[in-house]
Structures are given as structure tokens and as C-alpha cells.
């Protein structure tokens, strides 16, 4: 007679492991809604992955996925947790709680990730700890139903012939599994309800009126003909929908105007705290400024030009009175991200703005609503703090910021760059005149010349559109008399100081990518 203990179906064990893992995440997310969205175990671990990823890995991910890097990370993390849930269920036994130990290890990881976030407090540990305890309890109960304890040995049983125990209690398991599903659903719904800040901020933004800009403070009109007359060229002003987004926020911070405050402190004569009313009661201005991400590869699209509505940063700093020895503004986002900006770049007369509007609308949530910084001439990692809530006037030898702590350059001036935008890569062209067009930028210096080279031939000077300002990109075009064959076109720019864009290729780390952009085309034969 077969006296071995009946084995439950593997699918039931897998279900137990996945449901237990789901309870930890869902309950943790619900409790995080009461404390802070960033204390959610899932988001805390994902944020920690972003923070601790080597710079080379981060740049390779952005290069491969662009702005889809955040969804890709979240999907990957969810997949890893699902696999771990399967392992938890398969390894757990009533007398061998290996799966429970894995859940505890994951819980400790999530707790550590949460409490080490820049804005975390001790309470940030609570969501993961409670979720972990409930997950272990759920796992133990479900596995206990699948592996009931053996019956007590009778007087006739011995070590070689134990009395067989009962089989899996399938009904009890189904009740427990159904209860686990209900807990996950309820906790998930509660978490969504408690974290509806994004919906509140979006609803507020929809009805928000930007501060009125007087005509004397309006941006100069964009001249006609500033964009080459050819299909496929880049618009001079980038729409909000097309504007690039690169930041470390896996969940877009949801900050309303009622909640927003900006504290100005540190090496200043007077500490100041601004709220939305005190900021928007001032005289605002519009300026068109090109922003560029340091992660932009040669020829990349992580650059955009927009009309920004805001208040001069220099005037706010003047009210606080920076001390003479100060040389840096350490700005902090509501999610704890920091940027260190040279104080000189904020006070030298350039249009550095504390911005509330983008292309005539309130800032989109993902671009910093309600308030962000815009500083011409500097890469975003040292200047373009979104959801900004804190300014500390300090010194570079006393403080450091998020990306400089990870090996990036300290000051972040934008390098001269140029790009071929049309024709499209690997386009099939007809012989004869072909309009080649693109953009070039060297913020705070301006572009004086753009040249195009066909294969290894001489450089040909392109036609530059009218320069709007030294803080925006400049459009260019060149008519190429295309001949049959496979050809590679390269472009280079010269800024107003006479410095020619270098041919030497270097990656974005640590001070920005360099090199000439090129595209290859095939021209049909006759």
C-alpha cells in the first residue's frame, strides 16, 4: 500500500506563492497612501534601482529605450517579483519555511529601500513591514492547507510503516486563496483611493489660469521663415507632447498649488518661504529657451525648445541676499532629487526662470507642475529641477547633488551640437537636388556656422535660418545635388566664439556627448 503523503498540485503551490507576494505589495501600497506614495515597497525598490544603477547602465538604457526606460523598469521588476513568487510557493513547506524566509528577505530589502529615500522618515518602513508579516501569514496558511500534518501514529505503526496523513484540504485552500485575492483587491483599491493626488493635481491644472504676462515682458515673436521650407524638418517650438522627459521619478510627483512651497535658505541674509500666491502675484515674463539633457547622444532627440512662463530666479535670490562667498544653489525636488547650479549662471542676466507655464499652458505634470526651473546654457542635471520645493544657497566645496555624486561633471555647460533631421535615416533618394536640414545649438554662445560633408569630400556651408536668440537652437538647410550610390552625410557647427564642433566621439558621461552626427542614404541609379 502506498503510504506516502499526497502531494498537492504544483499550480496550487505556485498560486500560494504569487498571492502571498501580491499581498505584501498591495497592502504595502495601501498603507503608503496614508504615509507617502514613495514608501510603497514596489516604488521604493524601483527608485533604489534607479539611484544605484551604474551611470553606464543608465545611459545604455536611455539610449536603447529613450523615455520608455521607466515603464520598462517597472515591468521588469514586476516580472522578477512574479518569478520569486513562484519560487516562494514551490519551496515553502509547513516544517521547512524556505519560502517565508525569502519573503522576509524581500521585505527587509524593501524596508531598507524605503527608509533610505532622500525624503524618508521612520514611518516609511511601516508599509513594507506590515505587508511582509501578512504575506508570511497568508503563505503559511495556504501551504498548511496543501500539506496537512500527518495523523498521530497508532500503536501498530513504526518508523518503517508510518500511518498515512490526510491529503490536501482543497476546500480550505480555495477559501484561503479566495480571501487572499479579496485582500489584494481591497488593498489595491484602497491604495488607489488614497493616492489620488495625481488626479487632484491634474484636475487643478486643467482649470488653472497662468499669471498674465504684460506685453513688455512677452517673448519676441518668432520670425517667419525661421524653419526651412522642406517636409520632415523639426519645428522651431517643440510641443508639450513631443518634449523629451528624462528624470528619476518612476511615479510623477503630484503637487498642487495649495501644497507648493519654496524655501530659500542657507548662505543668505534672509530666509524666505514662498507659496503659490506670493509667487504668482509678481510680474511674470515669457521666454523661448532650448533645454538639453546631458544624456543626449550625438544626433539624439533629448533636446527641445519651448516658450516658458516664469519669474526671474535672480530677483528671488536678490530678495534673500546670497552671501559673497556662496557659489552654488542646491535645488531640491519634492521627491528628494537635487541639482547643484552655479550661482553665477542664475545671476548673470540670462533668462533663468522659476517657471509655471510651458507653451502657453500650465506646466504638464510630467514636466514639473506646478513649478520648475529653466536655466539657459546648462544641462538639465545641474539646473532644470522639476517640482522644486527647496533652494539652499551654498558652495560647491560644501555640498553636492544627485548626479554629481554619481560621477557627472560639476558645472554642466552645454556643448556645441548639430543634427541632421531630414532626410530620414537610410532614406531611398532620387538623384538631383535634395534638401538636407537640421538643427544646431550652443546655448549662451549661439551658432555662427553649420557645414555639411558628403562622404570624405569638402565641407559645404549650410544656410542658417535667422537666429532667434543665443538661448535657442538654430535651424539650417543645405541643398545637395545627390548622385547615385550609397552616401554618408556628416554635419558640424561653429559657435560664436569660433570654436568648431569636435569630431572626437565621446559618450555622455561625464560632461556630455561629442562628435559629428552623420546619416547614410542610398540614391537610386539613373
Rosetta blueprint (number, residue, H / E / L):
1 X L
2 X L
3 X L
4 X L
5 X L
6 X L
7 X L
8 X L
9 X L
10 X H
11 X H
12 X H
13 X H
14 X H
15 X H
16 X H
17 X H
18 X H
19 X H
20 X H
21 X H
22 X H
23 X H
24 X H
25 X H
26 X H
27 X H
28 X H
29 X H
30 X H
31 X H
32 X H
33 X H
34 X H
35 X H
36 X L
37 X H
38 X H
39 X H
40 X L
41 X H
42 X H
43 X H
44 X H
45 X H
46 X H
47 X H
48 X H
49 X H
50 X H
51 X H
52 X H
53 X L
54 X L
55 X H
56 X H
57 X H
58 X H
59 X H
60 X H
61 X H
62 X H
63 X H
64 X H
65 X H
66 X H
67 X H
68 X H
69 X H
70 X H
71 X H
72 X H
73 X H
74 X H
75 X H
76 X H
77 X H
78 X H
79 X H
80 X H
81 X H
82 X H
83 X H
84 X H
85 X H
86 X H
87 X H
88 X H
89 X H
90 X H
91 X H
92 X E
93 X E
94 X L
95 X L
96 X E
97 X E
98 X H
99 X H
100 X H
101 X H
102 X H
103 X H
104 X H
105 X H
106 X H
107 X H
108 X H
109 X H
110 X H
111 X H
112 X H
113 X H
114 X H
115 X H
116 X L
117 X L
118 X L
119 X L
120 X L
121 X L
122 X H
123 X H
124 X H
125 X H
126 X H
127 X H
128 X H
129 X H
130 X H
131 X H
132 X H
133 X H
134 X H
135 X H
136 X H
137 X H
138 X H
139 X H
140 X H
141 X H
142 X H
143 X H
144 X H
145 X H
146 X H
147 X L
148 X L
149 X L
150 X L
151 X L
152 X L
153 X L
154 X L
155 X L
156 X L
157 X L
158 X E
159 X L
160 X L
161 X E
162 X L
163 X L
164 X L
165 X L
166 X L
167 X L
168 X L
169 X L
170 X H
171 X H
172 X H
173 X H
174 X H
175 X H
176 X H
177 X H
178 X H
179 X H
180 X H
181 X H
182 X H
183 X H
184 X H
185 X H
186 X H
187 X H
188 X H
189 X H
190 X H
191 X H
192 X H
193 X H
194 X H
195 X L
196 X L
197 X H
198 X H
199 X H
200 X H
201 X H
202 X H
203 X H
204 X H
205 X H
206 X H
207 X H
208 X L
209 X L
210 X L
211 X L
212 X L
213 X L
214 X L
215 X H
216 X H
217 X H
218 X L
219 X L
220 X L
221 X L
222 X L
223 X L
224 X L
225 X L
226 X L
227 X L
228 X L
229 X L
230 X L
231 X L
232 X L
233 X L
234 X L
235 X L
236 X L
237 X L
238 X L
239 X L
240 X L
241 X L
242 X L
243 X L
244 X L
245 X L
246 X L
247 X L
248 X L
249 X L
250 X L
251 X L
252 X L
253 X L
254 X L
255 X L
256 X L
257 X L
258 X L
259 X L
260 X L
261 X E
262 X E
263 X E
264 X E
265 X E
266 X E
267 X L
268 X E
269 X L
270 X L
271 X L
272 X E
273 X E
274 X E
275 X E
276 X H
277 X H
278 X H
279 X H
280 X H
281 X L
282 X L
283 X L
284 X L
285 X E
286 X E
287 X E
288 X E
289 X E
290 X E
291 X E
292 X E
293 X L
294 X L
295 X L
296 X L
297 X L
298 X L
299 X L
300 X L
301 X L
302 X L
303 X E
304 X E
305 X E
306 X E
307 X E
308 X E
309 X E
310 X E
311 X E
312 X E
313 X H
314 X H
315 X H
316 X H
317 X H
318 X H
319 X H
320 X H
321 X L
322 X E
323 X L
324 X L
325 X L
326 X L
327 X L
328 X E
329 X E
330 X E
331 X E
332 X E
333 X E
334 X L
335 X L
336 X L
337 X L
338 X E
339 X E
340 X E
341 X E
342 X E
343 X H
344 X H
345 X H
346 X H
347 X H
348 X L
349 X L
350 X L
351 X L
352 X L
353 X E
354 X E
355 X E
356 X E
357 X E
358 X E
359 X L
360 X L
361 X E
362 X E
363 X L
364 X L
365 X H
366 X H
367 X H
368 X L
369 X L
370 X L
371 X L
372 X E
373 X E
374 X E
375 X L
376 X L
377 X L
378 X E
379 X L
380 X H
381 X H
382 X H
383 X L
384 X L
385 X L
386 X E
387 X L
388 X E
389 X E
390 X E
391 X E
392 X E
393 X E
394 X E
395 X L
396 X L
397 X L
398 X L
399 X L
400 X L
401 X L
402 X L
403 X L
404 X H
405 X H
406 X H
407 X L
408 X L
409 X L
410 X L
411 X L
412 X L
413 X E
414 X L
415 X L
416 X L
417 X E
418 X E
419 X E
420 X E
421 X E
422 X E
423 X L
424 X L
425 X L
426 X L
427 X L
428 X E
429 X E
430 X L
431 X L
432 X E
433 X E
434 X E
435 X E
436 X E
437 X E
438 X E
439 X E
440 X E
441 X E
442 X L
443 X L
444 X L
445 X L
446 X L
447 X E
448 X E
449 X E
450 X E
451 X E
452 X E
453 X E
454 X E
455 X L
456 X L
457 X L
458 X L
459 X E
460 X E
461 X E
462 X L
463 X E
464 X E
465 X L
466 X L
467 X L
468 X L
469 X L
470 X L
471 X L
472 X L
473 X L
474 X E
475 X E
476 X E
477 X E
478 X E
479 X E
480 X E
481 X E
482 X E
483 X L
484 X L
485 X E
486 X E
487 X E
488 X E
489 X E
490 X E
491 X E
492 X E
493 X E
494 X E
495 X E
496 X L
497 X L
498 X L
499 X L
500 X E
501 X L
502 X L
503 X L
504 X L
505 X L
506 X E
507 X L
508 X L
509 X L
510 X L
511 X L
512 X L
513 X L
514 X E
515 X L
516 X L
517 X E
518 X E
519 X E
520 X E
521 X E
522 X E
523 X E
524 X L
525 X L
526 X L
